[in-house]
Amino acid sequence: DIMEQTLNEIDDKFQSGKYTEAITDMQEFIDKMQTEESAKPLLYKAFDHLGRYLNFMGKHVEAVQAWEDGLKVLEDSGLDSDKLINWIHTAIQAARITHRQGKNQEIFVT
């Protein structure tokens, strides 16, 4: 599938050290996928990747927002057992970052 291939290419770009370029590409990819119904299953995965990229770059607030957007995608698509596991993992990841950042500054996550 071309969408999955694009996601993998962006991930390869990030892994090769082109961090800023990969983040920009992922944000553009997400914008495109949100308008294409057939791409919805990959949308959570794209938000998860974006969250990991941003967190790695020290942009923790933005990372948590990306993960929250991914959680919303999962919730909106109905939580089967696999999606529920992803939802729990992502929620814990976002909560850890928020807690860690909360020690330095106030962050309110809704």
N, C-alpha and C positions, 0 to 999 in steps of 0.2 A: 504494500500500500504506500502510495506516494507521501501521504501525510506522516505516516510512521517513519518513513525514510528521512523526511525533512527533520523530524524531531531528533532522530539519531545523528544526523549531520550537524545539527546545532550542538548537541551534546558532545560530539567529537571535537568541535571547534573549542568549546569550553575546556575540555580535557587537555587540549593542546596549548592552553595558556592564553587564548584570545578571549579573555573574560568579558570585557566591555562589549565587544562585537557580538558575542554569543548572547549576552543579556538583551541587547537591542534586537537581535534576530528573534529571540524567544518571545519578546513582547509583541513584535510585529506578527509572529506566527499565531499567538493567542488572539490578537485582534482579528485576524483573518478567520480563524477557526470558530470564533463566536458567531459569525454570520453564516457558517456552513453547517447545516444540520447533520450531515454525514460525518463530520469531524468531532462531534460532541464527545464520543467515547475517549478521545485523546486529550480533551481539554483539561481534565483533572491532572493527567500525567504532565502536561505542559506547565500548569501552575506549580506542580510539585518540583519540577526541574528548576523553574524560575526562582522559587523560594530557596532552593539549595544554593543556586548561583549567588543570589543576593546575600544570603547568610554568609557564604564563603568570603564575599567581598566586604563584609562588615556592615552591610545595609540591613540591619536586623529588623527594623520597623517595617521596611518594604517587604522583607522576606515573610514576616508574619502575615502581612496583607495578602501576599500571593497565596500563601497556604490557606488563609481563610477563604479566598476566592475559590480555591480548589475544593475546599470542604462544601461550599455552597453548590458547586457543580455536582458533587456526589449526592448531596441531599436532594437536589432537584431531580436527579435521574433515578431516585429510588435506591435504597440501600439493601442490596443483596449481601450475602456473607462476605464475598471478596471486597466489595465496596466498603462494607462496614469495617473490615480490618484496615483498609487504607485510611478511612475516616479517623479511626482511633489513633493510628500511627501519626498521621498528620497533625491531629489535634494535640497530641502529646508533644510533638516536635515544636509546634508553635508556642505551646504553653511554657516549655523549657526556655526558649529564647526570650519570651516576654518576661518570665520570672527573673532571668539573668539580667536583662536590661532594666527591669524595675528596680533593681538594687542601685542603679546609677541615676535613673530618671523615672518619672511617672509615665507609664504607658497604659492606656485603658483599651482593652480589646473587647469588642462586643460580640 
